[in-house]
Amino acid sequence: MSQHRKHRGYASQKIVARYLEENGFPFAESTGAGRAGTDVTGTPGIDWEVKARRGLVISELMKQLNDRAEVGSLGIGVIRPDGMGEASIATWPAILCLADLVALLRAAGYGLPPEEDE
């Protein structure tokens, strides 16, 4: 990987952490380059994987999140597409498992309440 791509990836992590910090996660912090595990700390229960590269294979991202998954943890992949800078971060795509999305939507009041499954 070129130094430019590494720098872009690390910069993207910092942008995501700053966005989270400004939007309800005051302790969000980028982990820096080369650290194993989540790319953003300070958000208990959430495993962040930030990707800023061409040719991203979604199944590999999901496997990476799944391999690190802990019980009660929510794995989220944030993707910085080419041509999308810091000013457009609110529209960067985020990916999570469908089961996690459905659980979040139901907990937020969409669909039937989760307690109706019991």
C-alpha positions in Angstrom: 0.0 0.0 0.0 1.4 3.4 -0.9 2.1 6.0 1.8 -0.6 8.2 0.3 -3.2 5.5 0.8 -2.1 4.8 4.3 -2.2 8.6 5.1 -5.7 8.8 3.6 -6.9 5.8 5.7 -5.5 7.3 8.9 -6.9 10.7 8.1 -10.3 9.1 7.5 -10.2 7.5 10.9 -9.5 10.9 12.5 -12.4 12.4 10.5 -14.8 9.7 11.7 -13.7 10.0 15.3 -14.1 13.8 15.2 -17.6 13.4 13.6 -18.6 11.0 16.3 -17.2 13.3 19.0 -19.3 16.2 17.7 -22.4 14.0 17.3 -23.1 12.4 20.7 -19.9 10.3 21.3 -17.7 12.8 23.2 -15.0 10.3 24.0 -14.5 9.0 20.5 -10.8 8.9 19.5 -8.9 7.6 16.5 -6.6 4.7 17.4 -3.9 5.6 14.9 -2.2 3.5 12.3 -1.1 -0.1 12.7 -3.2 -0.9 15.8 -5.2 -4.1 15.7 -8.9 -3.9 16.5 -11.4 -1.0 16.4 -10.3 2.1 14.5 -12.2 4.4 16.9 -12.2 4.0 20.7 -14.3 5.7 23.3 -17.6 4.3 22.0 -18.2 1.3 24.3 -20.0 -1.6 22.6 -19.2 -0.4 19.1 -16.4 -1.8 16.8 -15.6 0.7 14.1 -13.7 -0.2 10.9 -12.9 2.7 8.7 -12.0 2.0 5.0 -10.8 4.5 2.5 -9.6 2.5 -0.4 -10.5 1.5 -3.9 -11.6 -2.0 -4.7 -13.0 -2.6 -1.3 -14.5 -6.1 -1.0 -17.6 -5.8 1.2 -17.5 -9.5 2.2 -13.9 -9.1 3.5 -15.0 -6.1 5.6 -17.9 -8.0 7.0 -15.6 -11.0 7.8 -13.1 -8.7 9.5 -15.9 -7.3 11.7 -17.3 -10.8 12.3 -13.9 -12.1 13.3 -13.6 -9.4 15.9 -17.2 -9.5 17.1 -17.8 -9.8 20.8 -21.2 -10.6 22.4 -23.1 -7.3 22.7 -20.8 -5.5 20.4 -22.0 -3.7 17.2 -19.7 -3.9 14.3 -19.9 -1.0 11.9 -17.8 -0.4 8.7 -17.5 3.2 7.6 -16.5 3.7 4.0 -14.9 6.8 2.5 -15.5 6.7 -1.2 -13.2 8.4 -3.7 -14.2 12.0 -4.2 -15.8 12.3 -0.7 -13.9 14.5 1.7 -14.4 15.6 5.2 -17.1 18.1 4.2 -19.3 15.2 3.1 -18.7 12.8 6.0 -22.4 12.8 7.0 -23.1 11.0 3.7 -20.3 8.5 3.9 -21.8 5.0 3.7 -21.8 2.8 6.9 -22.3 -0.9 6.7 -23.5 -3.4 9.4 -25.0 -6.8 9.5 -28.7 -6.9 8.5 -29.6 -8.6 11.9 -28.0 -5.7 13.8 -29.8 -3.2 11.6 -33.2 -4.8 12.2 -32.6 -4.9 15.9 -31.6 -1.2 16.0 -34.6 -0.3 13.9 -37.0 -2.2 16.2 -35.4 -0.7 19.3 -35.9 2.7 17.8 -39.6 2.1 17.3 -39.8 0.8 13.7 -41.7 -2.5 13.1 -43.0 -4.4 16.0 -41.4 -3.8 19.4 -38.7 -6.3 20.3 -40.6 -7.5 23.4 -43.3 -8.9 21.1 -40.9 -11.7 20.1 -40.9 -13.0 23.6 
